């Protein structure tokens, strides 16, 4: 409800503000000290005016919504630091953080979800890295951005004895049919690891594949082994006289595609690979190459989903 009246033809002051003779005042039933009180919306000082969107006191009082300097006033809910009146948060390494990489929420406070940060002990978190597939909180190692198996177009089988997906992923890393020296086979030095593991879509397969590296340097072999890990293969470089491989045997890569069911001997080799061992009867440390924690987590996830 509102009450209207006309002032006498002289200058009056309401709350210290001049009103022109003959001006029409409209007062709400709530009065001068409540919501909607004098001077209300459209007062003398900019967008929010002297008393903002409300009257001179309580809700909307002096410096209320919009305050003395309008919509960004000094004592409003839009205070000098911006909407909400608070400063932006800064990702910070917690008091118990060591030097290393951490996911937001794991010893990093106020970080962005699914982002990896670097800590040099407590203090500012640096080097933010967005993790497209999620951030993995690891035990005993730095946290890391998770990997997923890359998508590879399905094409004709590279060679008999490959699982269809293994064939596609070998092609993705640049392997051609002439580089595949063994799939299903009974070569004596393989000790049965290349025997058939099963059938997929009518294709007989062994999870194990041997690749020729006659034209590659050891440095190039290491790049290939690394790419194979990203594409779902636990791969060992068999270098004669190194890492337990007999000096009399051929130089090659022994690669196991882990996203399929496989025999016990291959399962043991994959477990060795995950543990940093050579996948041979000696089970000694594999010195030529170690996959990243993210690659090992990918291989472990794929392997355990099928085995």
C-alpha positions in Angstrom: 0.0 0.0 0.0 1.3 3.6 -0.7 0.2 7.1 0.4 0.5 10.1 -1.9 0.5 13.8 -0.8 1.7 17.1 -2.2 4.1 19.3 -0.2 3.4 23.1 0.3 5.1 25.3 -2.3 8.4 25.8 -0.5 11.7 23.9 -0.2 11.6 21.0 2.2 14.4 18.6 3.3 13.9 14.9 3.8 16.9 13.2 5.5 19.0 16.1 4.4 18.0 16.0 0.8 16.2 18.9 -0.9 12.8 18.4 -2.5 11.5 20.8 -5.0 8.2 22.6 -4.2 5.3 20.7 -5.6 7.1 17.4 -5.9 5.1 14.3 -5.3 6.4 11.9 -2.7 5.4 8.3 -2.7 6.1 6.6 0.6 5.7 2.8 1.0 3.9 1.4 4.0 7.3 0.1 5.2 8.4 3.6 6.0 11.8 5.3 5.9 13.8 2.7 7.8 12.7 -0.4 6.0 13.0 -2.1 2.6 12.0 0.5 0.0 12.5 3.5 2.3 13.8 6.9 1.3 15.5 7.7 -1.0 15.1 4.3 -2.8 15.8 3.3 -6.4 17.1 6.1 -8.5 18.5 8.3 -5.7 21.0 11.0 -6.3 24.2 9.0 -6.7 24.6 6.9 -9.9 23.2 3.4 -10.5 22.7 2.3 -6.9 22.4 5.8 -5.6 23.0 7.2 -2.2 21.0 4.6 -0.5 21.1 1.8 -3.2 18.1 -0.2 -4.1 16.6 0.2 -0.6 16.1 2.9 1.9 18.4 4.8 4.3 18.8 2.0 6.8 18.6 -1.9 7.2 18.2 -3.6 3.9 19.5 -1.3 1.2 20.7 1.4 3.6 23.6 3.8 3.0 26.2 1.8 1.2 23.7 -1.1 0.6 23.3 -2.8 -2.7 25.3 -0.5 -4.9 26.6 1.7 -2.0 28.0 5.2 -2.1 29.6 4.7 -5.4 26.9 2.9 -7.3 26.8 -0.8 -8.3 30.4 -1.4 -7.1 30.2 0.4 -3.8 32.6 0.1 -0.9 30.4 -1.6 1.6 27.9 -3.5 -0.6 27.7 -7.1 -1.5 29.6 -6.1 -4.6 32.6 -4.8 -2.6 35.8 -3.4 -3.8 37.2 -6.9 -4.6 34.4 -7.6 -7.1 31.3 -9.7 -7.1 31.0 -11.7 -3.9 33.5 -9.4 -2.1 36.3 -12.0 -2.0 39.7 -12.3 -3.7 40.3 -15.2 -6.2 41.8 -18.4 -4.6 45.3 -19.5 -5.4 46.3 -23.2 -5.6 48.6 -23.9 -2.7 50.7 -26.9 -1.7 49.8 -28.1 1.7 52.1 -28.2 4.8 52.9 -31.9 4.2 53.6 -31.7 0.5 57.0 -32.9 -0.7 58.8 -32.0 -3.9 56.8 -33.6 -6.7 53.6 -33.6 -8.7 50.1 -33.7 -7.1 46.5 -33.7 -8.3 44.3 -31.0 -7.1 42.9 -32.2 -3.8 45.9 -34.4 -3.0 48.1 -32.1 -1.0 47.1 -29.2 -3.2 44.3 -26.9 -1.9 42.2 -24.6 -4.0 43.3 -26.2 -7.2 41.2 -26.9 -10.3 39.6 -30.4 -10.6 41.5 -32.8 -12.8 44.6 -30.7 -12.9 48.2 -31.7 -12.0 50.4 -29.3 -10.1 54.0 -29.2 -9.1 55.1 -28.6 -5.5 58.5 -27.8 -4.1 57.3 -28.4 -0.6 54.6 -26.2 1.1 53.8 -23.0 -0.7 52.6 -22.0 -4.1 51.5 -24.8 -6.5 53.1 -24.3 -10.0 53.0 -25.8 -13.5 49.3 -26.5 -13.7 48.6 -29.2 -16.3 45.0 -30.0 -17.2 44.3 -33.8 -17.3 42.0 -34.6 -20.2 41.3 -38.1 -18.9 41.5 -37.4 -15.2 44.3 -37.0 -12.6 45.5 -40.2 -10.9 46.5 -40.1 -7.3 49.4 -42.5 -7.0 51.0 -44.3 -4.1 54.8 -44.2 -3.8 55.3 -42.1 -7.0 54.2 -38.7 -8.2 50.6 -38.3 -9.2 50.0 -38.1 -13.0 47.5 -37.4 -15.8 45.8 -40.7 -16.8 46.1 -42.2 -20.3 43.5 -44.0 -22.3 44.1 -46.3 -25.2 44.3 -44.2 -28.4 41.7 -44.8 -31.0 43.0 -46.6 -34.1 41.0 -47.3 -37.3 40.1 -50.9 -37.9 41.7 -52.2 -41.1 42.6 -55.5 -42.7 44.8 -57.8 -40.6 48.5 -57.1 -40.9 49.4 -60.7 -40.4 47.9 -64.0 -39.4 48.0 -64.7 -35.7 47.3 -61.1 -34.5 44.2 -60.1 -32.5 42.3 -57.6 -34.6 42.8 -54.7 -32.2 46.5 -55.6 -31.8 46.9 -55.4 -35.6 45.3 -52.0 -35.7 47.5 -50.6 -32.9 50.6 -52.0 -34.5 49.7 -50.1 -37.6 49.1 -47.0 -35.6 52.7 -47.0 -34.3 54.1 -47.5 -37.9 54.6 -51.3 -37.9 54.2 -52.9 -41.4 53.6 -56.6 -42.1 57.2 -57.2 -43.1 58.4 -56.1 -39.6 56.4 -58.9 -37.8 58.6 -61.9 -37.4 56.4 -64.1 -35.3 52.8 -64.2 -34.0 51.5 -67.8 -33.4 54.5 -70.1 -33.4 56.6 -72.6 -31.6 60.1 -71.2 -31.8 62.1 -73.0 -29.2 63.5 -69.9 -27.5 60.0 -68.6 -26.9 59.2 -71.6 -24.6 55.6 -71.7 -25.7 54.8 -68.0 -25.2 53.7 -67.7 -28.8 51.2 -70.6 -28.7 47.6 -69.6 -29.6 45.7 -67.7 -26.9 42.3 -67.8 -28.4 40.0 -66.6 -31.2 38.4 -63.2 -31.7 35.8 -62.6 -34.5 37.1 -65.7 -36.2 40.8 -64.7 -36.0 43.1 -67.0 -34.1 45.6 -65.0 -32.1 48.6 -65.1 -29.8 48.9 -62.0 -27.5 52.6 -62.1 -28.1 54.2 -60.7 -31.3 57.9 -60.5 -32.2 59.0 -57.5 -34.2 62.2 -57.2 -36.3 64.4 -54.2 -35.5 67.3 -54.9 -37.9 67.2 -51.4 -39.4 66.8 -49.5 -36.0 69.4 -48.1 -33.6 68.9 -48.8 -29.9 67.7 -45.2 -29.5 65.0 -45.8 -32.2 64.1 -49.0 -30.5 63.5 -47.2 -27.2 61.1 -44.7 -29.0 59.2 -47.6 -30.5 59.0 -49.5 -27.2 57.6 -46.4 -25.6 55.0 -45.9 -28.3 54.0 -49.5 -28.0 53.3 -49.0 -24.3 51.0 -46.1 -25.1 49.1 -48.4 -27.5 48.6 -51.2 -25.1 51.7 -53.4 -25.5 54.0 -54.5 -22.7 57.1 -54.7 -24.9 60.6 -55.9 -24.1 63.7 -55.2 -26.3 65.6 -58.5 -26.6 69.2 -57.3 -27.0 71.6 -60.3 -27.2 73.7 -60.5 -24.0 71.7 -57.8 -22.2 68.9 -58.0 -19.6 69.1 -61.8 -19.4 68.6 -62.4 -23.1 71.2 -65.0 -24.4 73.9 -63.6 -26.6 73.2 -66.3 -29.2 69.6 -65.3 -29.8 68.2 -62.8 -32.3 67.8 -59.1 -31.6 64.1 -58.1 -31.6 61.2 -56.7 -29.7 58.9 -59.1 -27.9 55.5 -57.3 -27.5 52.4 -58.5 -25.6 49.1 -56.9 -26.4 47.4 -56.8 -23.0 43.8 -56.0 -23.9 43.0 -59.7 -24.7 42.9 -62.9 -22.7 46.3 -64.7 -22.6 48.1 -67.8 -21.3 49.7 -68.0 -17.9 53.3 -67.6 -19.2 52.4 -64.3 -20.9 50.5 -63.1 -17.8 53.7 -63.6 -15.8 55.6 -61.6 -18.4 53.2 -58.7 -18.2 53.5 -58.7 -14.4 57.3 -58.6 -14.7 56.9 -55.6 -17.1 54.8 -53.8 -14.6 57.3 -54.5 -11.9 60.3 -53.3 -14.0 61.6 -56.8 -14.5 62.8 -58.6 -17.7 60.0 -61.1 -18.3 62.4 -64.0 -18.5 63.1 -67.0 -16.2 65.7 -64.9 -14.3 63.1 -62.2 -13.4 65.9 -59.6 -13.0 65.7 -55.8 -13.4 65.0 -54.7 -16.9 67.5 -51.9 -17.6 66.8 -50.9 -21.2 63.6 -49.1 -20.6 61.0 -48.3 -17.9 57.6 -47.0 -18.8 56.1 -43.9 -17.2 53.7 -44.4 -14.2 50.8 -43.3 -16.5 51.8 -45.9 -19.1 52.0 -48.6 -16.4 48.6 -47.7 -15.1 47.1 -47.9 -18.6 48.7 -51.3 -19.2 47.6 -52.6 -15.7 44.0 -51.4 -16.3 43.7 -53.0 -19.7 45.5 -56.2 -18.6 43.3 -56.7 -15.5 40.1 -56.0 -17.5 40.7 -59.1 -19.6 42.9 -61.3 -17.3 
